[in-house]
Amino acid sequence: MNSSSQSKKPADVRMRGFAARSTVDLAWAWLDSQTICMPSETVPLDGLAGRVLAESIVSQVDVPAFVRSMMDGFAVQSADTAGASVYNPLSLTIAGEILAGQDALGVVRSGQAIRIMTGAPLPEGADAVLPVEKVQIEGTKILALDEVTPGKHVGRIGEDIGVGVAVMNIGRRLRPQDVGVLSSIGVAAAQVVRRPRVGIVVTGSELLPPGSRPFGSKIVDANSPMLAALIRRDGGLPFHPGIVPDDPNSILRAMQESVDVVLVSGGSSVGQEDHAPSLLAEHGELAFHGIAMRPSSPAGMGKLGDRLVFLLPGNPVSCLCAYDFFAGRAIRALAGLPRLWPYRSVRAPLSRKLVSVAGRVDYARVMIVEGRVEPIAISGASVLSSTTRADGFVVVPQDSEGYPPDTVVEVWLYDG
């Protein structure tokens, strides 16, 4: 290669973003412009828990569809129990029995009672149910030991859900009890948002597979099991074929898998074996590389064909931070979930100063001790145990130099 061709060689893209790092807000703006909800798919009832509705569900039936007993006891005419008590028992004749699932045969006339079970249809003539514990049975008769008013212990048609009622709205992530309600109104399947398929590309010749025992200079891959769990939490389907060798061809093939999102963990910085940024720039679009934040400053993102690609640092805490800030935000949006943090937050005062540097966003792990926020760390990107000791994290904005003691801060909690 002659000197003129050497002078035209493009600069290494791995250094481009580190000269002037992009802000988190700029990265979010680009990311949000690239993510729309995945198309819908039909899923049967037994697979709906945890899925996001792509349509609102309107009931086509009444629940209950008939007037029914809400107690085990006796269907009666309430007027026949007026004044009844332990000291003034009133006698009624047992005129039959109705079990749950049976048709309401027989008619309750004045002075009569029909034994009835919870959920059974109320017979004609009855307007209340006298609970079994308020009755003394004597052969073919009962003694009413309490009085009931009209409608007492009776479930009315449509009392739970009425025809035409919107039971659940589009965008709802279905809980187990939601699936039970859908079953109760006869829903056998529903349209839900297709879960994005997320490829996990973990590189590093020093890595051993998850579940291995570390030895010598080898370390065990902690990022892929953590990322897989985060992806499932955020509504995605993780795909991890195994650790990828530190060579460009292997990494490129892994990045080109048939998925919706690619997470590259490791090989995303500026070292000799950090090939992912260059590969993304050469074969797709490297939109951002280098973010003004700590940890996770080597994070990057772009597109390879139709896939969103995220370059996550190999250090575990940085990997977690970059995932939550960027990749998780995108996966949640694709899965039909809110983009914002999937954590609940609390506000509490700082026990001591929380130090930061203006010009970057800081992700500070904290503990809550006796109602006060105790900073653990901002640095220490490889110390994953700091996140297990932490109750959550505080995000310090880029225009802040931190907070003095007793400042009330918002803590995003890892649990719940």
KOLKENU-394318 format. One record per residue (C-alpha): x, y, z; residue number from 1; residue in one letter. Coordinates in nm, 2 decimals, m for minus. Each point is the difference from the previous one (the first is absolute). Layout:
BEGIN
     east    north       up   num   residuo
        X        Y        Z   NUM         A
...
// end
This chain:
BEGIN
     east    north       up   num   residuo
     0.00     0.00     0.00     1         M
     0.15     0.34    m0.10     2         N
     0.02     0.31     0.21     3         S
    m0.29     0.17    m0.18     4         S
    m0.24    m0.29     0.07     5         S
     0.12    m0.01     0.36     6         Q
    m0.08     0.37     0.04     7         S
    m0.36    m0.07    m0.11     8         K
    m0.06    m0.28     0.26     9         K
    m0.30     0.10     0.21    10         P
     0.05     0.07     0.37    11         A
    m0.07    m0.27     0.25    12         D
    m0.37     0.04     0.09    13         V
     0.07    m0.14     0.34    14         R
     0.17     0.32     0.10    15         M
    m0.26     0.23    m0.16    16         R
    m0.26     0.00     0.28    17         G
     0.26     0.03     0.28    18         F
     0.13     0.34    m0.12    19         A
    m0.34     0.16     0.07    20         A
    m0.25    m0.23     0.17    21         R
    m0.36     0.03    m0.08    22         S
    m0.26     0.08     0.27    23         T
    m0.25    m0.25     0.13    24         V
    m0.28     0.22    m0.12    25         D
     0.13     0.00    m0.36    26         L
     0.03    m0.38     0.01    27         A
    m0.35    m0.03     0.14    28         W
    m0.14     0.22    m0.27    29         A
     0.16    m0.20    m0.28    30         W
    m0.10    m0.33     0.17    31         L
    m0.37     0.11     0.04    32         D
    m0.02     0.09    m0.36    33         S
     0.11    m0.35    m0.10    34         Q
    m0.23    m0.20     0.22    35         T
    m0.37    m0.08    m0.07    36         I
    m0.21    m0.27     0.15    37         C
     0.04    m0.35    m0.16    38         M
    m0.29    m0.14    m0.21    39         P
    m0.26    m0.21     0.17    40         S
    m0.05    m0.38     0.01    41         E
    m0.28    m0.22     0.12    42         T
     0.08    m0.19     0.32    43         V
    m0.22    m0.26     0.17    44         P
    m0.13     0.06     0.35    45         L
     0.26    m0.21     0.18    46         D
     0.28     0.20    m0.15    47         G
    m0.13     0.35     0.08    48         L
     0.15     0.06     0.34    49         A
     0.27     0.26    m0.02    50         G
    m0.10     0.10    m0.36    51         R
    m0.10     0.35    m0.11    52         V
    m0.34     0.05    m0.15    53         L
    m0.01     0.13    m0.36    54         A
    m0.38     0.04     0.02    55         E
    m0.25     0.10     0.25    56         S
    m0.22    m0.28     0.13    57         I
    m0.37     0.07     0.01    58         V
    m0.22    m0.25     0.18    59         S
    m0.26    m0.17    m0.22    60         Q
    m0.18    m0.16     0.30    61         V
    m0.13     0.09     0.35    62         D
     0.19    m0.13     0.30    63         V
    m0.19    m0.15     0.17    64         P
    m0.24    m0.09    m0.28    65         A
    m0.27    m0.10     0.25    66         F
    m0.12     0.10     0.35    67         V
     0.20    m0.22     0.23    68         R
     0.07    m0.08     0.37    69         S
     0.31     0.14     0.16    70         M
    m0.02    m0.23     0.30    71         M
    m0.07    m0.36     0.09    72         D
    m0.34     0.01     0.17    73         G
    m0.37     0.01    m0.08    74         F
    m0.18     0.20    m0.27    75         A
    m0.29     0.17     0.17    76         V
    m0.26     0.28    m0.03    77         Q
     0.16     0.26     0.22    78         S
    m0.34     0.10     0.15    79         A
    m0.02    m0.35     0.16    80         D
     0.30     0.08     0.21    81         T
    m0.11     0.33     0.14    82         A
     0.06     0.01     0.37    83         G
     0.18    m0.33     0.01    84         A
     0.28    m0.04     0.27    85         S
     0.15    m0.26     0.22    86         V
    m0.27     0.09     0.25    87         Y
    m0.27     0.00    m0.26    88         N
     0.07    m0.27    m0.25    89         P
    m0.24    m0.02    m0.30    90         L
    m0.08    m0.33    m0.16    91         S
     0.02    m0.06    m0.38    92         L
    m0.06    m0.32    m0.20    93         T
     0.29    m0.13    m0.22    94         I
    m0.14    m0.02    m0.35    95         A
     0.31    m0.12    m0.19    96         G
     0.37     0.05    m0.08    97         E
     0.20     0.17    m0.27    98         I
     0.37    m0.06    m0.05    99         L
     0.24     0.22    m0.19   100         A
    m0.03    m0.08    m0.37   101         G
    m0.36    m0.12     0.02   102         Q
    m0.30     0.18    m0.14   103         D
    m0.22     0.17     0.25   104         A
    m0.28    m0.25     0.03   105         L
    m0.28     0.06     0.23   106         G
    m0.17     0.31     0.14   107         V
     0.03     0.14     0.35   108         V
    m0.34     0.08     0.14   109         R
    m0.08     0.18     0.32   110         S
     0.10    m0.22     0.30   111         G
     0.25    m0.20    m0.21   112         Q
     0.38    m0.01    m0.05   113         A
     0.22    m0.17    m0.26   114         I
     0.35    m0.11     0.10   115         R
     0.25     0.17    m0.23   116         I
     0.37     0.00    m0.06   117         M
     0.23     0.29    m0.08   118         T
    m0.01     0.09    m0.37   119         G
    m0.33    m0.19    m0.06   120         A
    m0.29     0.19    m0.17   121         P
    m0.26     0.15     0.22   122         L
    m0.34    m0.17    m0.04   123         P
    m0.31     0.18    m0.10   124         E
    m0.18     0.15     0.30   125         G
     0.31     0.05     0.21   126         A
     0.15     0.35     0.06   127         D
     0.27    m0.08     0.26   128         A
     0.23    m0.27     0.13   129         V
     0.01    m0.09     0.37   130         L
     0.35    m0.12     0.08   131         P
     0.03    m0.35     0.13   132         V
     0.16     0.12     0.32   133         E
    m0.32     0.20     0.08   134         K
    m0.21    m0.32    m0.03   135         V
    m0.09    m0.29     0.22   136         Q
    m0.10    m0.31    m0.20   137         I
    m0.27    m0.22     0.14   138         E
    m0.09    m0.28    m0.24   139         G
    m0.20     0.15    m0.29   140         T
    m0.01     0.34     0.16   141         K
     0.24     0.27     0.10   142         I
    m0.01     0.26     0.27   143         L
     0.10     0.35    m0.12   144         A
     0.22     0.15     0.28   145         L
     0.05     0.34    m0.18   146         D
    m0.18     0.21    m0.24   147         E
     0.11     0.10    m0.35   148         V
    m0.10     0.30    m0.22   149         T
    m0.09    m0.02    m0.37   150         P
     0.31    m0.06    m0.21   151         G
     0.21    m0.12     0.29   152         K
     0.28    m0.24    m0.11   153         H
    m0.14     0.01    m0.36   154         V
     0.22     0.08    m0.30   155         G
    m0.18     0.19    m0.28   156         R
     0.04    m0.04    m0.37   157         I
     0.30     0.20    m0.13   158         G
     0.09     0.10     0.36   159         E
     0.37    m0.09    m0.07   160         D
     0.03     0.08    m0.37   161         I
    m0.27     0.12    m0.24   162         G
    m0.05    m0.05    m0.37   163         V
     0.19     0.27    m0.19   164         G
     0.23     0.09     0.28   165         V
     0.37     0.06    m0.09   166         A
     0.15    m0.25     0.24   167         V
     0.37     0.07    m0.09   168         M
     0.15     0.27    m0.21   169         N
     0.27    m0.02    m0.27   170         I
     0.35     0.02     0.14   171         G
    m0.08    m0.19     0.32   172         R
     0.26    m0.26     0.11   173         R
    m0.21    m0.29     0.11   174         L
     0.03    m0.14     0.35   175         R
    m0.11    m0.35     0.10   176         P
    m0.33     0.14     0.14   177         Q
    m0.06     0.18    m0.33   178         D
     0.02    m0.33    m0.18   179         V
    m0.26    m0.14     0.24   180         G
    m0.24     0.29    m0.08   181         V
     0.05    m0.05    m0.37   182         L
    m0.08    m0.37     0.04   183         S
    m0.32     0.09     0.19   184         S
    m0.13     0.20    m0.29   185         I
     0.07    m0.27    m0.25   186         G
     0.32     0.13    m0.16   187         V
     0.20    m0.29    m0.14   188         A
     0.28     0.21    m0.16   189         A
     0.10     0.36    m0.04   190         A
     0.21     0.23    m0.21   191         Q
     0.32     0.10     0.18   192         V
     0.31     0.18    m0.10   193         V
     0.27    m0.23    m0.14   194         R
     0.29    m0.02     0.23   195         R
     0.33     0.13    m0.15   196         P
     0.26    m0.26    m0.05   197         R
     0.33     0.12     0.15   198         V
     0.33    m0.15    m0.08   199         G
     0.27     0.01     0.26   200         I
     0.36     0.01    m0.14   201         V
     0.25    m0.04     0.28   202         V
     0.37     0.02    m0.11   203         T
     0.32    m0.06     0.19   204         G
     0.27    m0.27    m0.03   205         S
     0.04     0.02     0.38   206         E
    m0.36    m0.11     0.06   207         L
    m0.14    m0.33     0.12   208         L
    m0.37    m0.10    m0.05   209         P
    m0.25     0.09     0.27   210         P
    m0.01    m0.26     0.27   211         G
     0.38    m0.08    m0.03   212         S
     0.25     0.03     0.28   213         R
     0.26     0.27    m0.06   214         P
     0.36    m0.10    m0.01   215         F
     0.34     0.16    m0.08   216         G
    m0.05     0.32    m0.21   217         S
    m0.34    m0.12    m0.12   218         K
    m0.33     0.16     0.12   219         I
    m0.35    m0.12    m0.02   220         V
    m0.25     0.19    m0.23   221         D
    m0.23     0.18     0.24   222         A
    m0.16     0.23    m0.26   223         N
    m0.19    m0.24    m0.22   224         S
    m0.22    m0.15     0.28   225         P
    m0.06     0.35     0.14   226         M
    m0.09     0.13    m0.34   227         L
    m0.23    m0.29    m0.08   228         A
    m0.19     0.06     0.33   229         A
    m0.03     0.38    m0.07   230         L
    m0.12    m0.07    m0.36   231         I
    m0.28    m0.23     0.13   232         R
    m0.09     0.26     0.26   233         R
    m0.04     0.26    m0.27   234         D
    m0.22    m0.22    m0.23   235         G
     0.27    m0.14    m0.23   236         G
     0.11    m0.35    m0.10   237         L
     0.38    m0.05     0.06   238         P
     0.21    m0.20    m0.24   239         F
     0.35    m0.08     0.11   240         H
     0.19    m0.27    m0.21   241         P
     0.31     0.02     0.22   242         G
     0.32     0.20     0.04   243         I
     0.13     0.14    m0.33   244         V
     0.37     0.00    m0.08   245         P
     0.19     0.33    m0.02   246         D
     0.03     0.01    m0.37   247         D
    m0.19     0.24    m0.24   248         P
    m0.16    m0.27    m0.22   249         N
    m0.15    m0.19     0.30   250         S
    m0.13     0.31     0.15   251         I
    m0.15     0.13    m0.32   252         L
    m0.18    m0.34    m0.06   253         R
    m0.14     0.02     0.35   254         A
    m0.12     0.36    m0.05   255         M
    m0.17    m0.11    m0.32   256         Q
    m0.23    m0.26     0.16   257         E
    m0.37     0.01    m0.08   258         S
    m0.10     0.21     0.30   259         V
    m0.16     0.34     0.06   260         D
     0.26     0.13     0.25   261         V
     0.36    m0.09     0.05   262         V
     0.19     0.06     0.32   263         L
     0.38    m0.02    m0.03   264         V
     0.15    m0.04     0.35   265         S
     0.38     0.07    m0.01   266         G
     0.21     0.10    m0.29   267         G
    m0.18     0.33    m0.02   268         S
     0.28     0.24     0.12   269         S
     0.32     0.11    m0.16   270         V
     0.24    m0.29     0.07   271         G
     0.18    m0.21    m0.26   272         Q
    m0.26    m0.27     0.01   273         E
    m0.31     0.23     0.03   274         D
    m0.13    m0.08    m0.35   275         H
    m0.37     0.07     0.04   276         A
     0.00     0.38    m0.06   277         P
     0.20    m0.03    m0.32   278         S
    m0.22    m0.29    m0.13   279         L
    m0.32     0.20     0.07   280         L
     0.14     0.31    m0.17   281         A
     0.11    m0.20    m0.30   282         E
    m0.30    m0.22    m0.05   283         H
    m0.28     0.21     0.14   284         G
    m0.03     0.33     0.20   285         E
     0.19     0.09     0.31   286         L
    m0.22     0.28     0.12   287         A
     0.16     0.05     0.34   288         F
     0.32    m0.12     0.16   289         H
     0.11     0.15     0.33   290         G
    m0.26     0.15     0.23   291         I
     0.06     0.27     0.27   292         A
    m0.09    m0.23     0.29   293         M
     0.16    m0.20     0.28   294         R
     0.03    m0.29    m0.01   295         P
    m0.07    m0.12    m0.36   296         S
     0.18     0.28    m0.19   297         S
     0.11    m0.25    m0.27   298         P
    m0.36    m0.08    m0.08   299         A
    m0.12     0.04    m0.36   300         G
    m0.29    m0.08    m0.23   301         M
    m0.10    m0.01    m0.36   302         G
    m0.17    m0.21    m0.26   303         K
     0.10    m0.31    m0.20   304         L
    m0.27    m0.05    m0.27   305         G
    m0.33     0.01     0.19   306         D
     0.16    m0.09     0.33   307         R
     0.07     0.24     0.28   308         L
     0.35    m0.07     0.13   309         V
     0.13     0.10     0.35   310         F
     0.36     0.00     0.09   311         L
     0.01    m0.08     0.37   312         L
     0.32     0.02     0.21   313         P
     0.14    m0.33     0.12   314         G
     0.04     0.12     0.36   315         N
    m0.31    m0.14     0.17   316         P
    m0.13     0.32     0.17   317         V
     0.06     0.20    m0.31   318         S
    m0.18    m0.27    m0.20   319         C
    m0.30     0.02     0.24   320         L
     0.00     0.38    m0.01   321         C
     0.02     0.02    m0.38   322         A
    m0.27    m0.26    m0.03   323         Y
    m0.24     0.18     0.23   324         D
     0.06     0.34    m0.16   325         F
    m0.01    m0.10    m0.36   326         F
    m0.06    m0.36    m0.11   327         A
    m0.27    m0.07     0.26   328         G
    m0.17     0.33    m0.10   329         R
    m0.02    m0.12    m0.36   330         A
    m0.10    m0.36     0.08   331         I
    m0.29     0.13     0.22   332         R
    m0.12     0.23    m0.28   333         A
     0.01    m0.28    m0.25   334         L
    m0.18    m0.23     0.24   335         A
    m0.28     0.26     0.05   336         G
     0.11     0.09     0.35   337         L
     0.08     0.35     0.14   338         P
     0.35     0.12    m0.10   339         R
     0.07     0.14     0.35   340         L
     0.18    m0.19     0.28   341         W
    m0.17    m0.32     0.09   342         P
     0.07     0.08     0.37   343         Y
    m0.21     0.16     0.26   344         R
     0.16     0.30     0.18   345         S
     0.01     0.15     0.35   346         V
     0.12     0.33     0.12   347         R
     0.23     0.02     0.31   348         A
     0.28     0.22     0.14   349         P
     0.37    m0.06    m0.06   350         L
     0.20    m0.12     0.30   351         S
     0.31     0.16    m0.14   352         R
     0.12     0.19    m0.31   353         K
    m0.05    m0.16    m0.34   354         L
     0.29     0.12    m0.22   355         V
    m0.03     0.04    m0.37   356         S
     0.16     0.19    m0.29   357         V
    m0.19     0.25    m0.21   358         A
    m0.02    m0.09    m0.37   359         G
    m0.10    m0.36     0.04   360         R
    m0.28    m0.21     0.13   361         V
     0.09    m0.22     0.30   362         D
    m0.16    m0.33     0.10   363         Y
     0.06    m0.02     0.38   364         A
    m0.07    m0.32     0.18   365         R
    m0.15     0.06     0.34   366         V
    m0.14    m0.17     0.31   367         M
    m0.28     0.12     0.22   368         I
     0.09    m0.03     0.36   369         V
    m0.25     0.11     0.27   370         E
    m0.19     0.21    m0.25   371         G
     0.31     0.18    m0.14   372         R
     0.19    m0.05    m0.33   373         V
     0.35    m0.12     0.04   374         E
     0.22     0.02    m0.32   375         P
     0.19    m0.31    m0.08   376         I
     0.18     0.08    m0.32   377         A
     0.00     0.17    m0.33   378         I
     0.33    m0.13    m0.13   379         S
     0.10    m0.37     0.02   380         G
    m0.15    m0.12    m0.32   381         A
     0.12    m0.35     0.04   382         S
    m0.14    m0.05     0.36   383         V
    m0.33    m0.17    m0.08   384         L
    m0.05    m0.08     0.37   385         S
    m0.06     0.37     0.06   386         S
    m0.33    m0.03    m0.18   387         T
    m0.11    m0.30     0.22   388         T
     0.10     0.19     0.32   389         R
    m0.19     0.31    m0.14   390         A
    m0.37     0.06     0.06   391         D
    m0.01     0.21    m0.32   392         G
     0.17     0.29    m0.18   393         F
    m0.01     0.38    m0.02   394         V
     0.03     0.17    m0.34   395         V
     0.21     0.32     0.03   396         V
    m0.07     0.22    m0.30   397         P
     0.28     0.14    m0.21   398         Q
    m0.04     0.35     0.12   399         D
     0.05    m0.09     0.36   400         S
     0.32    m0.04     0.21   401         E
    m0.19    m0.22     0.25   402         G
    m0.20     0.06     0.31   403         Y
     0.09     0.10     0.35   404         P
    m0.11    m0.20     0.31   405         P
    m0.38     0.01     0.08   406         D
    m0.10     0.07    m0.36   407         T
    m0.31    m0.20    m0.08   408         V
     0.07    m0.21    m0.31   409         V
    m0.19    m0.24    m0.22   410         E
     0.11    m0.36     0.04   411         V
    m0.10    m0.26    m0.27   412         W
    m0.03    m0.33     0.18   413         L
     0.13    m0.32    m0.15   414         Y
    m0.26    m0.20     0.19   415         D
    m0.37     0.03    m0.09   416         G
// end
